[in-house]
Amino acid sequence: MSNYYDDKIRVLREKVLRKRQLEAEVAELERQRREFAAQVEELDKIRIKENEDVERLENESFTVFIYRVLGKKDAMLDKERAEAYAAAVKYEAAAKELAEIDKELAARRNELGIVFDSEVRYKEVVAEKIAEIKSAGGETADEIIRREENILYFEKQIQELSAASAATVRARGTAGAVLLALESAERWGWLGDGLLGHEERQGSLDAARFMSEKLQSELRQVKTELADVKINAEVQLADGYMRFSDNIILDDSWTNLAVLDRIITSRSQAENTIKRLEQVQVRTDEMLANAKKALEEERRALDSLVNQTKI
């Protein structure tokens, strides 16, 4: 029975390695194809234009007539023909390279189609062998169970950390939008209480108010996600801060300096929020990288344990 599993696992492992190699090669060839396809398209436009220039000189026109009178037609025609030839050579070279890439890409995709399910089949055979080992009991079975529990733990941690990272990125972007709106309002505030400055400043404050309300919701989501992964981060702002602009009404009851003071204070708070979110992002990304590394180590250890065990 052991040879049955071990032989299948060995063959399937080789196919898995080949599959991953092919996937990397296909990805690179697809990148090259996009690059050369764009190049071919651009060179084709140049080639057509150069041919049109040659045709224009070969046909009689007022401009050609002037060149002929000045004795420059032949020289100009030779120049345009040379440029057309050079454009055609570049186009054909790029088109040939693109065709070669397409050929290689098709070959890699065909081979990939043969081994596309190798990872699934590999996991199935390994799972069958694991079940056999566990049913027999003993220290090896206990070690396998422990490794499997570790793998489940790290998979869940990666899922939670990824969600926390995504939530932090969203909040960071919104906080940046709030800051830009406040900076715009501050710039217009220094221009005084003219009609234009008043309208532009109010527009910026309206934008800041809208984005602030969005940020408040996103910050709550960040705290929820961070609680799941046990990261303690002070991202909550003072009560009422995120609706700071509700009380800013630009009329005679407020002086320009009073409004500016509120804007500057709010801008400082927004900058502080961004800094805190950036700190959270660094910590989350660090934990995510460590979790991925630990998961990979556990998977390799389990794989090695299963392959070395004889049943």
Backbone as CSV, one residue per row, in Angstrom:
resi,resn,N_x,N_y,N_z,CA_x,CA_y,CA_z,C_x,C_y,C_z
1,MET,0.832,-1.213,0.000,0.000,0.000,0.000,0.865,1.261,0.000
2,SER,1.983,1.199,0.770,2.861,2.368,0.859,3.438,2.716,-0.505
3,ASN,3.894,1.677,-1.247,4.456,1.938,-2.563,3.403,2.523,-3.504
4,TYR,2.169,2.085,-3.352,1.079,2.593,-4.189,0.935,4.103,-3.999
5,TYR,0.844,4.538,-2.735,0.706,5.965,-2.461,1.967,6.729,-2.839
6,ASP,3.121,6.183,-2.450,4.378,6.907,-2.661,4.679,7.104,-4.139
7,ASP,4.410,6.097,-4.948,4.654,6.216,-6.390,3.741,7.272,-7.011
8,LYS,2.468,7.252,-6.622,1.533,8.242,-7.162,1.888,9.646,-6.710
9,ILE,2.264,9.755,-5.446,2.632,11.073,-4.918,3.866,11.615,-5.629
10,ARG,4.844,10.760,-5.869,6.072,11.199,-6.548,5.777,11.707,-7.959
11,VAL,4.986,10.952,-8.702,4.651,11.351,-10.073,3.854,12.646,-10.081
12,LEU,2.879,12.725,-9.178,2.037,13.925,-9.136,2.818,15.141,-8.650
13,ARG,3.781,14.946,-7.749,4.590,16.074,-7.289,5.385,16.657,-8.442
14,GLU,5.935,15.797,-9.286,6.669,16.276,-10.462,5.756,17.073,-11.392
15,LYS,4.525,16.607,-11.545,3.567,17.327,-12.395,3.185,18.668,-11.786
16,VAL,3.063,18.710,-10.464,2.740,19.968,-9.785,3.852,20.982,-10.003
17,LEU,5.087,20.538,-9.860,6.227,21.437,-10.074,6.251,21.959,-11.511
18,ARG,5.965,21.063,-12.455,5.931,21.473,-13.853,4.785,22.448,-14.101
19,LYS,3.656,22.221,-13.468,2.499,23.115,-13.610,2.849,24.527,-13.138
20,ARG,3.497,24.611,-11.996,3.867,25.927,-11.470,4.884,26.628,-12.362
21,GLN,5.802,25.852,-12.917,6.770,26.422,-13.844,6.072,26.942,-15.099
22,LEU,5.150,26.150,-15.617,4.401,26.557,-16.817,3.560,27.799,-16.547
23,GLU,2.950,27.880,-15.386,2.133,29.051,-15.044,2.980,30.320,-15.019
24,ALA,4.195,30.205,-14.479,5.101,31.356,-14.459,5.517,31.741,-15.875
25,GLU,5.802,30.750,-16.702,6.204,31.020,-18.079,5.061,31.639,-18.883
26,VAL,3.847,31.137,-18.685,2.679,31.684,-19.385,2.449,33.136,-18.981
27,ALA,2.575,33.414,-17.690,2.386,34.787,-17.208,3.400,35.738,-17.842
28,GLU,4.660,35.289,-17.944,5.705,36.116,-18.542,5.470,36.300,-20.042
29,LEU,5.077,35.233,-20.723,4.805,35.326,-22.161,3.609,36.222,-22.438
30,GLU,2.606,36.170,-21.589,1.443,37.045,-21.758,1.842,38.506,-21.580
31,ARG,2.765,38.761,-20.624,3.270,40.124,-20.441,4.015,40.590,-21.687
32,GLN,4.880,39.709,-22.210,5.628,40.045,-23.416,4.691,40.268,-24.600
33,ARG,3.650,39.454,-24.678,2.713,39.583,-25.802,2.013,40.942,-25.774
34,ARG,1.579,41.366,-24.588,0.936,42.685,-24.479,1.887,43.783,-24.926
35,GLU,3.145,43.658,-24.532,4.151,44.657,-24.883,4.389,44.706,-26.387
36,PHE,4.571,43.537,-27.008,4.856,43.486,-28.443,3.620,43.796,-29.275
37,ALA,2.439,43.425,-28.791,1.213,43.741,-29.526,1.035,45.254,-29.635
38,ALA,1.306,45.959,-28.530,1.219,47.417,-28.549,2.283,48.001,-29.475
39,GLN,3.466,47.408,-29.455,4.557,47.874,-30.310,4.221,47.655,-31.781
40,VAL,3.678,46.489,-32.100,3.308,46.183,-33.484,2.235,47.152,-33.973
41,GLU,1.266,47.427,-33.124,0.195,48.349,-33.510,0.751,49.739,-33.810
42,GLU,1.667,50.208,-32.967,2.247,51.532,-33.165,3.132,51.561,-34.421
43,LEU,3.930,50.526,-34.623,4.798,50.463,-35.801,3.994,50.355,-37.089
44,ASP,2.851,49.704,-37.017,1.993,49.588,-38.198,1.459,50.960,-38.600
45,LYS,1.101,51.773,-37.606,0.636,53.134,-37.896,1.738,53.952,-38.559
46,ILE,2.962,53.817,-38.040,4.105,54.545,-38.616,4.370,54.074,-40.041
47,ARG,4.315,52.747,-40.236,4.553,52.172,-41.572,3.541,52.711,-42.578
48,ILE,2.280,52.744,-42.202,1.230,53.243,-43.098,1.464,54.706,-43.431
49,LYS,1.829,55.487,-42.409,2.064,56.909,-42.624,3.234,57.133,-43.578
50,GLU,4.317,56.372,-43.402,5.482,56.541,-44.270,5.146,56.150,-45.710
51,ASN,4.348,55.119,-45.887,3.920,54.724,-47.234,3.058,55.807,-47.879
52,GLU,2.222,56.407,-47.070,1.380,57.498,-47.590,2.232,58.687,-48.009
53,ASP,3.302,58.946,-47.254,4.209,60.037,-47.618,4.881,59.758,-48.958
54,VAL,5.257,58.502,-49.186,5.872,58.126,-50.465,4.870,58.298,-51.595
55,GLU,3.655,57.826,-51.397,2.614,57.941,-52.418,2.304,59.404,-52.720
56,ARG,2.332,60.228,-51.693,2.056,61.653,-51.889,3.103,62.295,-52.784
57,LEU,4.380,61.912,-52.605,5.446,62.475,-53.432,5.451,61.891,-54.843
58,GLU,5.024,60.641,-54.954,4.989,60.013,-56.272,3.866,60.582,-57.126
59,ASN,2.802,61.058,-56.485,1.685,61.665,-57.206,1.898,63.165,-57.310
60,GLU,1.387,63.729,-58.378,1.544,65.168,-58.592,0.644,65.951,-57.643
61,SER,1.217,66.951,-57.003,0.462,67.880,-56.157,1.209,69.201,-56.202
62,PHE,0.622,70.226,-55.619,1.268,71.536,-55.645,2.610,71.471,-54.908
63,THR,2.617,70.779,-53.765,3.860,70.666,-52.998,4.923,69.917,-53.788
64,VAL,4.519,68.835,-54.436,5.455,68.054,-55.249,5.962,68.887,-56.412
65,PHE,5.050,69.681,-56.984,5.434,70.562,-58.085,6.537,71.526,-57.639
66,ILE,6.399,72.093,-56.445,7.408,73.023,-55.919,8.740,72.303,-55.742
67,TYR,8.686,71.081,-55.163,9.914,70.307,-54.983,10.593,70.030,-56.327
68,ARG,9.755,69.707,-57.319,10.309,69.377,-58.641,10.953,70.606,-59.249
69,VAL,10.285,71.761,-59.107,10.838,73.011,-59.638,12.167,73.337,-58.976
70,LEU,12.241,73.073,-57.660,13.466,73.376,-56.923,14.528,72.293,-57.081
71,GLY,14.160,71.213,-57.782,15.108,70.128,-58.000,15.313,69.243,-56.790
72,LYS,14.331,69.255,-55.888,14.467,68.486,-54.656,13.550,67.272,-54.609
73,LYS,12.757,67.063,-55.667,11.790,65.977,-55.607,12.462,64.620,-55.447
74,ASP,13.482,64.355,-56.252,14.127,63.043,-56.197,14.752,62.792,-54.820
75,ALA,15.366,63.836,-54.274,16.002,63.692,-52.962,14.955,63.426,-51.880
76,MET,13.845,64.168,-51.951,12.784,63.979,-50.973,12.157,62.602,-51.112
77,LEU,11.984,62.161,-52.364,11.380,60.859,-52.608,12.294,59.744,-52.088
78,ASP,13.584,59.881,-52.326,14.528,58.884,-51.805,14.484,58.840,-50.269
79,LYS,14.394,60.013,-49.684,14.355,60.095,-48.212,13.096,59.407,-47.678
80,GLU,11.949,59.701,-48.286,10.691,59.112,-47.817,10.668,57.601,-48.055
81,ARG,11.230,57.153,-49.177,11.280,55.718,-49.450,12.170,55.000,-48.432
82,ALA,13.271,55.635,-48.060,14.170,55.052,-47.066,13.471,54.941,-45.716
83,GLU,12.730,55.991,-45.355,12.000,55.975,-44.084,10.884,54.934,-44.112
84,ALA,10.229,54.788,-45.259,9.172,53.782,-45.392,9.748,52.377,-45.280
85,TYR,10.906,52.186,-45.886,11.554,50.874,-45.818,11.961,50.545,-44.379
86,ALA,12.544,51.525,-43.697,12.964,51.317,-42.303,11.753,51.003,-41.415
87,ALA,10.645,51.705,-41.658,9.435,51.462,-40.876,8.894,50.064,-41.133
88,ALA,8.959,49.636,-42.399,8.473,48.303,-42.753,9.331,47.221,-42.111
89,VAL,10.646,47.439,-42.083,11.560,46.461,-41.473,11.283,46.333,-39.983
90,LYS,11.115,47.463,-39.301,10.830,47.435,-37.865,9.496,46.747,-37.583
91,TYR,8.506,47.061,-38.418,7.186,46.444,-38.236,7.256,44.931,-38.427
92,GLU,7.916,44.497,-39.481,8.008,43.057,-39.765,8.778,42.318,-38.673
93,ALA,9.823,42.953,-38.135,10.605,42.321,-37.064,9.751,42.155,-35.810
94,ALA,9.014,43.214,-35.470,8.158,43.144,-34.287,7.013,42.155,-34.486
95,ALA,6.439,42.136,-35.681,5.350,41.203,-35.979,5.845,39.764,-35.919
96,LYS,7.062,39.526,-36.396,7.650,38.189,-36.350,7.864,37.757,-34.899
97,GLU,8.365,38.677,-34.090,8.581,38.372,-32.675,7.262,38.067,-31.975
98,LEU,6.228,38.825,-32.328,4.905,38.584,-31.756,4.379,37.212,-32.151
99,ALA,4.601,36.826,-33.390,4.169,35.503,-33.855,4.901,34.392,-33.108
100,GLU,6.202,34.595,-32.829,6.970,33.610,-32.077,6.449,33.490,-30.644
101,ILE,6.107,34.628,-30.067,5.556,34.619,-28.712,4.225,33.868,-28.691
102,ASP,3.382,34.122,-29.681,2.097,33.429,-29.770,2.305,31.919,-29.885
103,LYS,3.314,31.529,-30.651,3.603,30.106,-30.825,4.039,29.479,-29.506
104,GLU,4.964,30.150,-28.812,5.436,29.637,-27.526,4.314,29.610,-26.503
105,LEU,3.498,30.644,-26.521,2.389,30.736,-25.574,1.394,29.606,-25.788
106,ALA,1.098,29.313,-27.044,0.164,28.224,-27.351,0.719,26.882,-26.874
107,ALA,2.024,26.665,-27.065,2.647,25.408,-26.634,2.591,25.265,-25.114
108,ARG,2.909,26.355,-24.391,2.876,26.304,-22.928,1.453,26.065,-22.432
109,ARG,0.486,26.719,-23.050,-0.908,26.539,-22.630,-1.389,25.116,-22.889
110,ASN,-0.978,24.544,-23.999,-1.360,23.157,-24.296,-0.795,22.199,-23.246
111,GLU,0.477,22.387,-22.899,1.085,21.528,-21.888,0.455,21.760,-20.523
112,LEU,0.131,23.018,-20.255,-0.509,23.341,-18.981,-1.868,22.658,-18.863
113,GLY,-2.540,22.543,-19.990,-3.841,21.875,-19.980,-3.742,20.414,-19.590
114,ILE,-2.586,19.800,-19.841,-2.387,18.389,-19.509,-2.213,18.193,-18.006
115,VAL,-1.566,19.156,-17.345,-1.258,18.997,-15.913,-2.082,19.942,-15.038
116,PHE,-3.135,20.545,-15.589,-3.867,21.585,-14.872,-4.471,21.084,-13.564
117,ASP,-4.851,19.785,-13.492,-5.496,19.260,-12.291,-4.525,18.484,-11.403
118,SER,-3.227,18.615,-11.643,-2.244,17.820,-10.900,-2.238,18.165,-9.409
119,GLU,-2.399,19.443,-9.073,-2.392,19.824,-7.659,-3.580,19.236,-6.924
120,VAL,-4.749,19.253,-7.559,-5.943,18.681,-6.941,-5.755,17.184,-6.728
121,ARG,-5.246,16.511,-7.744,-5.025,15.070,-7.643,-3.949,14.750,-6.604
122,TYR,-2.914,15.581,-6.545,-1.851,15.386,-5.551,-2.425,15.477,-4.138
123,LYS,-3.239,16.509,-3.892,-3.836,16.689,-2.563,-4.767,15.530,-2.219
124,GLU,-5.470,15.026,-3.205,-6.375,13.902,-2.962,-5.606,12.653,-2.531
125,VAL,-4.517,12.346,-3.233,-3.724,11.160,-2.898,-3.070,11.320,-1.530
126,VAL,-2.532,12.524,-1.265,-1.920,12.784,0.049,-2.968,12.639,1.150
127,ALA,-4.178,13.155,0.895,-5.258,13.038,1.887,-5.603,11.571,2.149
128,GLU,-5.595,10.768,1.105,-5.873,9.339,1.268,-4.799,8.673,2.136
129,LYS,-3.542,9.030,1.883,-2.465,8.446,2.676,-2.530,8.924,4.123
130,ILE,-2.855,10.194,4.309,-2.990,10.733,5.662,-4.084,9.984,6.422
131,ALA,-5.196,9.738,5.745,-6.294,9.010,6.384,-5.840,7.611,6.810
132,GLU,-5.032,6.956,5.981,-4.511,5.633,6.315,-3.599,5.698,7.542
133,ILE,-2.730,6.706,7.569,-1.794,6.857,8.694,-2.562,7.144,9.980
134,LYS,-3.542,8.035,9.903,-4.307,8.402,11.096,-5.132,7.237,11.618
135,SER,-5.633,6.432,10.703,-6.428,5.285,11.137,-5.571,4.254,11.874
136,ALA,-4.277,4.226,11.564,-3.364,3.302,12.234,-2.961,3.808,13.608
137,GLY,-3.124,5.122,13.860,-2.777,5.700,15.153,-1.281,5.836,15.340
138,GLY,-0.863,6.194,16.575,0.551,6.315,16.881,1.051,7.750,16.871
139,GLU,2.340,7.917,17.110,2.940,9.253,17.198,2.860,10.010,15.876
140,THR,3.077,9.307,14.791,3.021,9.968,13.482,1.633,10.528,13.223
141,ALA,0.595,9.753,13.572,-0.779,10.217,13.399,-1.031,11.459,14.237
142,ASP,-0.534,11.455,15.479,-0.710,12.615,16.362,0.005,13.849,15.793
143,GLU,1.187,13.627,15.235,1.946,14.733,14.639,1.217,15.302,13.422
144,ILE,0.630,14.436,12.632,-0.129,14.886,11.465,-1.317,15.726,11.902
145,ILE,-2.039,15.262,12.913,-3.202,16.016,13.414,-2.771,17.388,13.907
146,ARG,-1.637,17.456,14.613,-1.149,18.748,15.108,-0.790,19.683,13.958
147,ARG,-0.145,19.148,12.944,0.219,19.966,11.792,-1.029,20.475,11.069
148,GLU,-2.017,19.620,10.945,-3.264,20.023,10.280,-3.966,21.132,11.053
149,GLU,-3.949,21.052,12.366,-4.564,22.099,13.187,-3.809,23.419,13.024
150,ASN,-2.486,23.342,12.964,-1.680,24.550,12.744,-1.986,25.183,11.395
151,ILE,-2.135,24.351,10.381,-2.443,24.849,9.040,-3.783,25.566,9.025
152,LEU,-4.790,24.976,9.659,-6.108,25.610,9.736,-6.022,26.943,10.471
153,TYR,-5.224,26.984,11.537,-5.070,28.221,12.307,-4.463,29.332,11.455
154,PHE,-3.383,29.011,10.761,-2.708,30.033,9.956,-3.553,30.446,8.747
155,GLU,-4.300,29.522,8.172,-5.195,29.883,7.067,-6.255,30.885,7.537
156,LYS,-6.816,30.649,8.712,-7.818,31.576,9.258,-7.181,32.927,9.582
157,GLN,-5.974,32.892,10.129,-5.279,34.134,10.464,-4.991,34.965,9.208
158,ILE,-4.568,34.301,8.140,-4.289,35.000,6.880,-5.559,35.631,6.330
159,GLN,-6.669,34.906,6.421,-7.945,35.448,5.954,-8.326,36.700,6.737
160,GLU,-8.179,36.646,8.061,-8.543,37.790,8.906,-7.588,38.963,8.699
161,LEU,-6.294,38.665,8.593,-5.309,39.733,8.374,-5.500,40.394,7.010
162,SER,-5.851,39.616,6.009,-6.098,40.171,4.675,-7.295,41.123,4.711
163,ALA,-8.338,40.724,5.453,-9.510,41.589,5.586,-9.150,42.872,6.331
164,ALA,-8.337,42.753,7.374,-7.914,43.928,8.134,-7.060,44.855,7.277
165,SER,-6.175,44.276,6.492,-5.317,45.073,5.610,-6.145,45.828,4.581
166,ALA,-7.119,45.136,3.978,-7.964,45.776,2.964,-8.786,46.911,3.579
167,ALA,-9.316,46.694,4.791,-10.102,47.727,5.458,-9.237,48.942,5.786
168,THR,-7.998,48.695,6.203,-7.080,49.791,6.531,-6.716,50.595,5.289
169,VAL,-6.493,49.914,4.186,-6.169,50.602,2.928,-7.331,51.502,2.504
170,ARG,-8.551,50.985,2.611,-9.731,51.799,2.248,-9.824,53.033,3.131
171,ALA,-9.669,52.848,4.441,-9.771,53.980,5.369,-8.650,54.989,5.126
172,ARG,-7.465,54.479,4.814,-6.330,55.376,4.537,-6.621,56.236,3.312
173,GLY,-7.189,55.649,2.281,-7.535,56.421,1.087,-8.583,57.481,1.362
174,THR,-9.599,57.125,2.141,-10.653,58.086,2.471,-10.115,59.202,3.353
175,ALA,-9.263,58.852,4.314,-8.653,59.871,5.166,-7.819,60.842,4.335
176,GLY,-7.138,60.312,3.326,-6.383,61.178,2.425,-7.274,62.136,1.669
177,ALA,-8.472,61.659,1.262,-9.427,62.523,0.561,-9.942,63.612,1.490
178,VAL,-10.172,63.270,2.758,-10.598,64.274,3.749,-9.525,65.343,3.884
179,LEU,-8.283,64.907,3.997,-7.174,65.851,4.166,-7.047,66.786,2.964
180,LEU,-7.182,66.249,1.756,-7.104,67.098,0.558,-8.208,68.144,0.549
181,ALA,-9.423,67.747,0.944,-10.538,68.698,0.975,-10.290,69.789,2.013
182,LEU,-9.741,69.411,3.161,-9.450,70.398,4.211,-8.337,71.347,3.784
183,GLU,-7.330,70.813,3.115,-6.250,71.678,2.631,-6.770,72.664,1.605
184,SER,-7.692,72.213,0.751,-8.297,73.112,-0.225,-9.108,74.194,0.472
185,ALA,-9.879,73.801,1.478,-10.677,74.778,2.227,-9.777,75.788,2.922
186,GLU,-8.647,75.309,3.446,-7.716,76.220,4.131,-7.105,77.223,3.151
187,ARG,-6.728,76.748,1.956,-6.150,77.670,0.960,-7.138,78.760,0.588
188,TRP,-8.390,78.367,0.347,-9.396,79.361,-0.005,-9.716,80.268,1.185
189,GLY,-9.554,79.727,2.397,-9.839,80.535,3.585,-8.897,81.717,3.723
190,TRP,-7.645,81.506,3.338,-6.679,82.598,3.452,-6.932,83.708,2.437
191,LEU,-7.784,83.463,1.439,-8.082,84.489,0.437,-9.107,85.491,0.933
192,GLY,-9.719,85.186,2.082,-10.673,86.134,2.634,-12.105,85.726,2.382
193,ASP,-13.036,86.640,2.645,-14.471,86.354,2.589,-15.129,86.817,1.302
194,GLY,-14.374,86.885,0.218,-14.987,87.236,-1.057,-15.951,86.159,-1.510
195,LEU,-16.802,86.489,-2.469,-17.819,85.543,-2.926,-17.181,84.273,-3.473
196,LEU,-16.151,84.410,-4.316,-15.501,83.244,-4.904,-14.861,82.379,-3.824
197,GLY,-14.118,83.034,-2.920,-13.465,82.295,-1.850,-14.468,81.600,-0.958
198,HIS,-15.583,82.285,-0.669,-16.633,81.703,0.164,-17.205,80.440,-0.470
199,GLU,-17.534,80.499,-1.763,-18.148,79.361,-2.448,-17.180,78.189,-2.567
200,GLU,-15.943,78.487,-2.926,-14.965,77.429,-3.077,-14.657,76.768,-1.735
201,ARG,-14.550,77.598,-0.701,-14.270,77.044,0.621,-15.430,76.180,1.100
202,GLN,-16.643,76.657,0.886,-17.808,75.886,1.306,-17.889,74.567,0.538
203,GLY,-17.547,74.607,-0.750,-17.548,73.383,-1.537,-16.546,72.371,-0.995
204,SER,-15.365,72.847,-0.612,-14.343,71.963,-0.046,-14.788,71.393,1.292
205,LEU,-15.456,72.235,2.105,-15.941,71.756,3.397,-17.055,70.725,3.230
206,ASP,-17.901,70.926,2.229,-18.957,69.930,1.951,-18.331,68.590,1.567
207,ALA,-17.280,68.653,0.746,-16.595,67.426,0.345,-15.945,66.757,1.551
208,ALA,-15.343,67.571,2.427,-14.713,67.032,3.631,-15.750,66.384,4.538
209,ARG,-16.922,67.013,4.662,-17.992,66.466,5.494,-18.459,65.116,4.957
210,PHE,-18.654,65.038,3.639,-19.123,63.788,3.022,-18.102,62.669,3.222
211,MET,-16.840,62.961,2.948,-15.804,61.938,3.082,-15.559,61.579,4.542
212,SER,-15.783,62.547,5.458,-15.599,62.281,6.877,-16.608,61.261,7.380
213,GLU,-17.832,61.398,6.939,-18.863,60.440,7.341,-18.541,59.047,6.805
214,LYS,-18.029,58.996,5.601,-17.607,57.717,5.024,-16.434,57.130,5.823
215,LEU,-15.499,57.990,6.206,-14.338,57.550,6.969,-14.743,57.009,8.335
216,GLN,-15.727,57.643,8.963,-16.182,57.181,10.277,-16.631,55.728,10.208
217,SER,-17.383,55.403,9.171,-17.851,54.037,8.992,-16.682,53.096,8.726
218,GLU,-15.737,53.535,7.908,-14.597,52.695,7.564,-13.673,52.475,8.759
219,LEU,-13.550,53.477,9.632,-12.736,53.309,10.829,-13.348,52.282,11.777
220,ARG,-14.672,52.278,11.866,-15.327,51.259,12.676,-15.039,49.864,12.123
221,GLN,-15.047,49.751,10.795,-14.752,48.469,10.163,-13.311,48.051,10.440
222,VAL,-12.389,49.017,10.410,-10.993,48.721,10.711,-10.859,48.173,12.124
223,LYS,-11.512,48.824,13.099,-11.412,48.375,14.487,-11.993,46.977,14.647
224,THR,-13.080,46.694,13.944,-13.680,45.362,14.013,-12.719,44.315,13.483
225,GLU,-12.105,44.598,12.327,-11.177,43.646,11.723,-9.927,43.474,12.578
226,LEU,-9.458,44.560,13.196,-8.266,44.474,14.028,-8.536,43.670,15.287
227,ALA,-9.760,43.755,15.784,-10.119,42.970,16.968,-10.039,41.478,16.657
228,ASP,-10.393,41.107,15.423,-10.347,39.699,15.024,-8.930,39.147,15.050
229,VAL,-7.952,40.015,14.746,-6.559,39.544,14.701,-5.754,40.033,15.907
230,LYS,-6.488,40.597,16.898,-5.865,40.993,18.172,-4.762,42.032,17.986
231,ILE,-5.028,43.013,17.130,-4.129,44.165,17.004,-4.795,45.337,17.713
232,ASN,-4.123,45.916,18.672,-4.682,47.048,19.403,-4.118,48.330,18.806
233,ALA,-4.973,49.085,18.149,-4.502,50.317,17.503,-5.447,51.461,17.832
234,GLU,-4.897,52.596,18.200,-5.711,53.754,18.536,-6.072,54.510,17.265
235,VAL,-7.113,54.042,16.607,-7.539,54.706,15.383,-8.840,55.462,15.589
236,GLN,-9.426,55.349,16.795,-10.665,56.069,17.048,-10.356,57.531,17.294
237,LEU,-11.074,58.411,16.659,-10.871,59.843,16.831,-11.770,60.362,17.942
238,ALA,-11.519,61.562,18.344,-12.342,62.160,19.395,-13.800,62.219,18.963
239,ASP,-14.713,62.062,19.936,-16.135,62.085,19.624,-16.505,63.369,18.899
240,GLY,-17.210,63.191,17.799,-17.693,64.354,17.064,-16.713,64.899,16.060
241,TYR,-15.440,64.441,16.099,-14.457,65.006,15.187,-14.851,64.808,13.739
242,MET,-15.278,63.599,13.402,-15.512,63.301,12.005,-16.695,64.074,11.430
243,ARG,-17.427,64.753,12.289,-18.498,65.627,11.796,-18.192,67.084,12.176
244,PHE,-16.907,67.386,12.186,-16.440,68.708,12.604,-17.093,69.841,11.826
245,SER,-17.374,69.591,10.542,-17.828,70.686,9.687,-19.323,70.959,9.815
246,ASP,-20.047,70.134,10.604,-21.476,70.382,10.760,-21.748,71.746,11.381
247,ASN,-20.842,72.187,12.255,-21.060,73.451,12.961,-20.398,74.635,12.282
248,ILE,-19.752,74.384,11.144,-19.116,75.498,10.444,-20.092,76.076,9.429
249,ILE,-20.628,77.203,9.729,-21.563,77.883,8.828,-20.940,79.217,8.452
250,LEU,-20.678,79.372,7.208,-19.960,80.572,6.778,-20.931,81.734,6.583
251,ASP,-21.237,82.404,7.666,-22.068,83.603,7.571,-21.481,84.639,8.519
252,ASP,-22.256,85.685,8.827,-21.721,86.783,9.630,-21.422,86.375,11.069
253,SER,-21.950,85.229,11.508,-21.723,84.814,12.886,-20.333,84.222,13.087
254,TRP,-19.645,83.953,11.984,-18.293,83.388,12.059,-17.327,84.319,11.336
255,THR,-16.221,84.613,11.989,-15.176,85.364,11.307,-14.341,84.409,10.485
256,ASN,-13.651,84.942,9.512,-12.820,84.102,8.649,-11.746,83.389,9.459
257,LEU,-11.155,84.070,10.423,-10.103,83.458,11.221,-10.639,82.333,12.093
258,ALA,-11.880,82.487,12.569,-12.475,81.425,13.390,-12.685,80.168,12.556
259,VAL,-13.157,80.348,11.325,-13.349,79.202,10.427,-12.014,78.552,10.120
260,LEU,-11.002,79.368,9.839,-9.680,78.835,9.537,-9.119,78.036,10.706
261,ASP,-9.365,78.543,11.916,-8.876,77.839,13.091,-9.492,76.452,13.187
262,ARG,-10.798,76.336,12.915,-11.462,75.043,12.948,-10.927,74.121,11.843
263,ILE,-10.693,74.694,10.675,-10.180,73.897,9.556,-8.785,73.369,9.864
264,ILE,-7.921,74.240,10.390,-6.548,73.848,10.699,-6.527,72.746,11.764
265,THR,-7.378,72.890,12.772,-7.463,71.866,13.817,-7.903,70.533,13.236
266,SER,-8.910,70.573,12.389,-9.414,69.346,11.773,-8.373,68.729,10.849
267,ARG,-7.644,69.571,10.129,-6.589,69.058,9.239,-5.528,68.328,10.051
268,SER,-5.164,68.884,11.193,-4.174,68.249,12.046,-4.666,66.882,12.529
269,GLN,-5.952,66.815,12.874,-6.522,65.535,13.315,-6.545,64.519,12.172
270,ALA,-6.841,64.982,10.976,-6.846,64.079,9.813,-5.452,63.547,9.543
271,GLU,-4.453,64.396,9.653,-3.069,63.959,9.441,-2.681,62.909,10.475
272,ASN,-3.125,63.127,11.728,-2.825,62.172,12.789,-3.496,60.827,12.518
273,THR,-4.721,60.878,12.011,-5.440,59.649,11.670,-4.695,58.870,10.594
274,ILE,-4.210,59.574,9.580,-3.461,58.921,8.494,-2.210,58.251,9.034
275,LYS,-1.502,58.931,9.936,-0.283,58.357,10.509,-0.602,57.081,11.280
276,ARG,-1.678,57.114,12.047,-2.052,55.926,12.819,-2.436,54.779,11.896
277,LEU,-3.172,55.085,10.864,-3.564,54.043,9.915,-2.344,53.454,9.209
278,GLU,-1.383,54.304,8.903,-0.147,53.811,8.273,0.603,52.877,9.214
279,GLN,0.615,53.198,10.514,1.253,52.329,11.496,0.538,50.984,11.577
280,VAL,-0.783,51.040,11.552,-1.579,49.810,11.568,-1.288,48.976,10.328
281,GLN,-1.177,49.643,9.170,-0.917,48.938,7.918,0.420,48.219,7.952
282,VAL,1.433,48.883,8.482,2.763,48.269,8.586,2.699,47.032,9.470
283,ARG,2.041,47.161,10.619,1.938,46.037,11.548,1.125,44.892,10.944
284,THR,0.022,45.229,10.293,-0.821,44.196,9.681,-0.073,43.459,8.582
285,ASP,0.618,44.193,7.736,1.371,43.570,6.640,2.487,42.683,7.174
286,GLU,3.111,43.108,8.261,4.172,42.312,8.875,3.607,40.990,9.405
287,MET,2.474,41.076,10.095,1.844,39.865,10.627,1.351,38.952,9.508
288,LEU,0.854,39.555,8.429,0.371,38.769,7.292,1.522,38.011,6.637
289,ALA,2.647,38.683,6.470,3.819,38.030,5.871,4.301,36.887,6.758
290,ASN,4.320,37.099,8.072,4.758,36.055,8.997,3.805,34.866,8.979
291,ALA,2.491,35.162,8.900,1.501,34.080,8.873,1.637,33.244,7.603
292,LYS,1.868,33.908,6.470,2.044,33.184,5.212,3.299,32.307,5.262
293,LYS,4.354,32.840,5.853,5.593,32.079,5.970,5.384,30.862,6.870
294,ALA,4.704,31.067,7.995,4.451,29.969,8.924,3.559,28.906,8.289
295,LEU,2.566,29.351,7.514,1.680,28.400,6.846,2.456,27.544,5.856
296,GLU,3.329,28.176,5.097,4.124,27.449,4.116,5.036,26.432,4.815
297,GLU,5.617,26.818,5.947,6.482,25.912,6.693,5.704,24.709,7.222
298,GLU,4.492,24.957,7.723,3.667,23.862,8.232,3.263,22.907,7.105
299,ARG,2.929,23.463,5.967,2.550,22.619,4.831,3.724,21.766,4.362
300,ARG,4.907,22.376,4.309,6.088,21.606,3.903,6.402,20.512,4.914
301,ALA,6.264,20.831,6.206,6.541,19.843,7.251,5.556,18.686,7.165
302,LEU,4.287,18.993,6.952,3.280,17.940,6.822,3.540,17.087,5.589
303,ASP,3.861,17.750,4.502,4.135,17.037,3.255,5.320,16.096,3.424
304,SER,6.372,16.598,4.053,7.560,15.781,4.285,7.250,14.611,5.204
305,LEU,6.470,14.862,6.245,6.096,13.811,7.180,5.303,12.704,6.509
306,VAL,4.357,13.096,5.677,3.522,12.117,4.983,4.365,11.308,3.998
307,ASN,5.237,11.981,3.259,6.053,11.287,2.260,7.042,10.302,2.881
308,GLN,7.516,10.624,4.078,8.508,9.774,4.724,7.896,8.609,5.483
309,THR,6.598,8.693,5.732,5.939,7.647,6.524,5.577,6.453,5.644
310,LYS,5.935,5.284,6.107,5.607,4.058,5.409,4.418,3.387,6.093
311,ILE,3.459,2.934,5.296,2.294,2.278,5.868,2.075,0.913,5.198
